[in-house]
Amino acid sequence: MAYEMRPGSGSLFKNDKKTTDNHPNLKGKIMLPNGEVRWVSAWTKVTSSGEKWISLSVGDLVVQAGRSNQPSSYNEPRSAPITPAAPDLDDDIPF
């Protein structure tokens, strides 16, 4: 059975392309309670007392048509944001 995302859950995977400390240790997707699927990144950090903790960042919307607007590398620029189509304003008023 294939994995199916559910609202309020997500998955993180090891970032095999990490080359600097600025790149996240983990990356993946999360489905928000409203159904939006977004990119999520996580960094493992250490406090001054030596305690480990995880910092999270929720990013851009994931495009559902199989192509995303997240760069394949964290060094590439992001594509333009997705904007909804303008509503059809054609109506029966003759002026």
Contact map, one row per residue, 1 for C-alpha under 8 A:
11100000000000000000000000000000000000000000000000000000000000000000000000000000000000000000000
11110000000000000000000000000000000000000000000000000000000000000000000000000000000000000000000
11111000000000000000000000000000000000000000000000000000000000000000000000000000000000000000000
01111100000000000000000000000000000000000000000000000000000000000000000000000000000000000000000
00111110110000000000000000000110000000000000000000000000000000000000000000000000000000000000000
00011111110000000000000000000010000000000000000000000000000000000000000000000000000000000000000
00001111100000000000000000000011111000000000000000000000000000000000000000000000000000000000000
00000111110000000000000000000111100000000000000000000000000000000000000000000000000000000000000
00001111111000000000000000000111000000000000000000000000000000000000000000000000000000000000000
00001101111100000000000000011110000000000000000000000000000000000000000000000000000000000000000
00000000111110000000000000011100000000000000000000000000000000000000000000000000000000000000000
00000000011111000000000001111000000000011000000000000000000000000000000000000000000000000000000
00000000001111100000000001110000000000000000000000000000000000000000000000000000000000000000000
00000000000111110000000011100000000000000000000000000000000000000000000000000000000000000000000
00000000000011111100000111100000000000000000000000000000000000000000000000000000000000000000000
00000000000001111100000000000000000000000000000000000000000000000000000000000000000000000000000
00000000000000111110000000000000000000000000000000000000000000000000000010000000000000000000000
00000000000000111111101110000000000000000000000000000000000000000000000000000000000000000000000
00000000000000001111101000000000000000000000000000000000000000000000000000000000000000000000000
00000000000000000111111000000000000000000000000000000000000000000000000000000000000000000000000
00000000000000000111111100000000000000000000000000000000000000000000000000000000000000000000000
00000000000000000001111100000000000000000000000000000000000000000000000000000000000000000000000
00000000000000000111111110000000000000000010000000000000000000000000000001000000000000000000000
00000000000000100100111111100000000000001110000000000000000000000000000000000000000000000000000
00000000000001100100001111100000000000001111000000000000000000000000000000000000000000000000000
00000000000111100000000111110000000000001110000000000000000000000000000000000000000000000000000
00000000000111100000000111111000000000111100000000000000000000000000000000000000000000000000000
00000000011110000000000001111100000000111000000000000000000000000000000000000000000000000000000
00000000011100000000000000111110000011110000000000000000000000000000000000000000000000000000000
00001001111000000000000000011111000011110000000000000000000000000000000000000000000000000000000
00001111110000000000000000001111111111000000000000000000000000000000000000000000000000000000000
00000011100000000000000000000111111111000000000000000000000000000000000000000000000000000000000
00000011000000000000000000000011111100000000000000000000000000000000000000000000000000000000000
00000010000000000000000000000011111100000000000000000000000000000000000000000000000000000000000
00000010000000000000000000000011111110000000000000000000000000000000000000000000000000000000000
00000000000000000000000000000011111111000000000000000000000010000000000000000000000000000000000
00000000000000000000000000001111001111100000000000000000000011000000000000000000000000000000000
00000000000000000000000000001111000111110000000000000000011111000000000000000000000000000000000
00000000000000000000000000111100000011111000000000000000011111000000010000000000000000000000000
00000000000100000000000000111100000001111100000000000001111000000000000000000000000000000000000
00000000000100000000000111110000000000111110000000000001111000000000000000000000000000000000000
00000000000000000000000111100000000000011111000000000111100000000000000000000000000000000000000
00000000000000000000001111000000000000001111100000000111000000000000000000000000000000000000000
00000000000000000000000010000000000000000111110000011110000000000000000000000000000000000000000
00000000000000000000000000000000000000000011111000011110000000000000000000000000000000000000000
00000000000000000000000000000000000000000001111111111000000000000000000000000000000000000000000
00000000000000000000000000000000000000000000111111111000000000000000000000000000000000000000000
00000000000000000000000000000000000000000000011111100000000000000000000000000000000000000000000
00000000000000000000000000000000000000000000011111100000000000000000000000000000000000000000000
00000000000000000000000000000000000000000000011111110000000000000000000000000000000000000000000
00000000000000000000000000000000000000000000011111111000000000000000000000000000000000000000000
00000000000000000000000000000000000000000001111001111100000000000000000000000000000000000000000
00000000000000000000000000000000000000000001111000111110000000000000000000000000000000000000000
00000000000000000000000000000000000000000111100000011111000000000000000000000000000000000000000
00000000000000000000000000000000000000000111100000001111100000000000000000000000000000000000000
00000000000000000000000000000000000000011110000000000111110000000000000000000000000000000000000
00000000000000000000000000000000000000011100000000000011111000000000000000000000000000000000000
00000000000000000000000000000000000001111000000000000001111100000000000000000000000000000000000
00000000000000000000000000000000000001111000000000000000111110000000000000000000000000000000000
00000000000000000000000000000000000001100000000000000000011111000000110000000000000000000000000
00000000000000000000000000000000000111100000000000000000001111100000100000000000000000000000000
00000000000000000000000000000000000011100000000000000000000111110011110000000000000000000000000
00000000000000000000000000000000000000000000000000000000000011111111100000000000000000000000000
00000000000000000000000000000000000000000000000000000000000001111111000000000000000000000000000
00000000000000000000000000000000000000000000000000000000000000111111000000000000000000000000000
00000000000000000000000000000000000000000000000000000000000000111111000000000000000000000000000
00000000000000000000000000000000000000000000000000000000000001111111100000000000000000000000000
00000000000000000000000000000000000000000000000000000000000001111111111000000000000000000000000
00000000000000000000000000000000000000000000000000000000000111100011111000000111100000000000000
00000000000000000000000000000000000000100000000000000000000101000001111100000110000000000000000
00000000000000000000000000000000000000000000000000000000000000000001111111111110000000000000000
00000000000000000000000000000000000000000000000000000000000000000000011111010000000000000000000
00000000000000001000000000000000000000000000000000000000000000000000001111110000000000000000000
00000000000000000000001000000000000000000000000000000000000000000000001111111000000000000000000
00000000000000000000000000000000000000000000000000000000000000000000001011111000000000000000000
00000000000000000000000000000000000000000000000000000000000000000000001111111100000000000000000
00000000000000000000000000000000000000000000000000000000000000000000001001111110000000000000000
00000000000000000000000000000000000000000000000000000000000000000000111000011111000000000000000
00000000000000000000000000000000000000000000000000000000000000000000111000001111100000000000000
00000000000000000000000000000000000000000000000000000000000000000000100000000111110000000000000
00000000000000000000000000000000000000000000000000000000000000000000100000000011111000000000000
00000000000000000000000000000000000000000000000000000000000000000000000000000001111100000000000
00000000000000000000000000000000000000000000000000000000000000000000000000000000111110000000000
00000000000000000000000000000000000000000000000000000000000000000000000000000000011111000000000
00000000000000000000000000000000000000000000000000000000000000000000000000000000001111100000000
00000000000000000000000000000000000000000000000000000000000000000000000000000000000111110000000
00000000000000000000000000000000000000000000000000000000000000000000000000000000000011111000000
00000000000000000000000000000000000000000000000000000000000000000000000000000000000001111100000
00000000000000000000000000000000000000000000000000000000000000000000000000000000000000111110000
00000000000000000000000000000000000000000000000000000000000000000000000000000000000000011111000
00000000000000000000000000000000000000000000000000000000000000000000000000000000000000001111100
00000000000000000000000000000000000000000000000000000000000000000000000000000000000000000111110
00000000000000000000000000000000000000000000000000000000000000000000000000000000000000000011111
00000000000000000000000000000000000000000000000000000000000000000000000000000000000000000001111
00000000000000000000000000000000000000000000000000000000000000000000000000000000000000000000111
